[in-house]
Amino acid sequence: MTTDPYAWLDKSLTTIHRADWYRSVQTIQGLPGAIVRLEGQPVINFASNDYLGLAGDQRAIAAAVAAAKEFGTGSTGSRLLSGHRELHRQLEEAIASLKQTEDALVFSSGYLANLGAIASLVGKRDLILSDRYNHSSLKNGAILSGATVIEYAHCNVEDLEDLLHQHRQQYRRCLIITDSVFSMDGDLCPLPALLDLAEKFSSMVLVDEAHATGVLGANGAGCVEHFHCTGLPLIQIGTLSKALASLGGYVAGSSTLIDFLRNRAPSWIYTTGLTPADTAAALAAINIVKQEPQRRTQLWGNVNYLKHLFAEYLPHLKLLPSQSPIICFQVDNPQAALKIAYQLKASGIFVPAIRPPTVPTSRIRISVMAIHEPAHIDKLVQTLTEIV
Ligand SMILES: *Cc1c(COP(=O)(O)O)cnc(C)c1O
């Protein structure tokens, strides 16, 4: 008797449904912004990574349109073949200048930047020490590399030091990998302590600035700048798709590192170069980040305003520690998270429920933007006081 080799798919989906882990997409209409149309209904948007409100900025849009008109819609090949344009180089120089690094390399996404960098920096004879709460792209990059991967307790420097003592000398190279802003929690990695340990144990450090670039640091360079670690030897990863309002990723660091990656990172070598439109939009966004620090001031003002209202009106919320515009509160189970998100949506507020397996415990995750008005934040807090 033959069985349907695809029958397990249905069973697997049923299991996902039963756990209330099932996910599906929701359609947004029109331009991104503080208010968006979600399946026809205008909602205040606390679900976006567009921290500075640049994804709908007319200057970024105009740059993308102009690049598409001048250079076409596709880059037509990998960067080492026919896919390289002057625009790519300009963007890489702008990233290196923002980060104060010798050079930078643009990938087709942040996810691919992590896969390519991690898998080419370490291999079978090497060790990766990885924060337990790291983003999926760091975790999968670690697996892809073939190195021995050991997770350390979240942001726990003592645990990391113990593991380095125990394991470091059995391996050739060692790479410590961490998010800088943890994307589903909102807290920061203890970067200075990680760099100290790395020096002591002759280890490399790779830090993923996806949610920090454009947001943290006096010039918006990220967590590295925030902690005054600019110029120290480390590998910085990031994305063009969050505060930089486009699509793509990058690695920033020494010119030797970047030269090495151009020769060895498979997810850069064997994939098509970024489109002219995406490249130009990111370049325009970086220029705005540099020229308009008031956007960051506004963003942090909004973050502090929300925290202040929470402390005043919702002191019982189980807020996770946060030093970023990502503010989460824990709820008991996935059903409760879905219910709160559903009720908020019915009141015209878009806030996602984040559930396992993305995170160990269910939570409501609020992303604050520079372009939120005080009234948007008031409405969020007022509605939450009514439903939780
Ligand atoms: C979003 C994110 C990525 C992926 O970036 P993309 O450019 O969207 O692929 C990588 N790392 C972290 C920490 C992220 O939050």
The ligand as an SDF file (V2000), in Angstrom:
LIG
                    3D

 15 15  0  0  0  0  0  0  0  0999 V2000
   15.2710   41.7430   11.1540 C   0  0  0  0  0  0  0  0  0  0  0  0
   16.5190   41.1220   11.6410 C   0  0  0  0  0  0  0  0  0  0  0  0
   17.3960   40.4790   10.7590 C   0  0  0  0  0  0  0  0  0  0  0  0
   17.0470   40.2290    9.3320 C   0  0  0  0  0  0  0  0  0  0  0  0
   17.1830   41.3500    8.5660 O   0  0  0  0  0  0  0  0  0  0  0  0
   16.4860   41.3510    7.1070 P   0  0  0  0  0  0  0  0  0  0  0  0
   17.2270   42.4020    6.3810 O   0  0  0  0  0  0  0  0  0  0  0  0
   15.0610   41.6660    7.3350 O   0  0  0  0  0  0  0  0  0  0  0  0
   16.7010   39.9900    6.5360 O   0  0  0  0  0  0  0  0  0  0  0  0
   18.5920   40.0220   11.2540 C   0  0  0  0  0  0  0  0  0  0  0  0
   18.9060   40.1370   12.5560 N   0  0  0  0  0  0  0  0  0  0  0  0
   18.0800   40.7100   13.4420 C   0  0  0  0  0  0  0  0  0  0  0  0
   18.4840   40.8350   14.8660 C   0  0  0  0  0  0  0  0  0  0  0  0
   16.8520   41.2190   13.0080 C   0  0  0  0  0  0  0  0  0  0  0  0
   16.0210   41.7670   13.8870 O   0  0  0  0  0  0  0  0  0  0  0  0
  1  2  1  0
  2  3  1  0
  2 14  2  0
  3  4  1  0
  3 10  2  0
  4  5  1  0
  5  6  1  0
  6  7  2  0
  6  8  1  0
  6  9  1  0
 10 11  1  0
 11 12  2  0
 12 13  1  0
 12 14  1  0
 14 15  1  0
M  END
$$$$
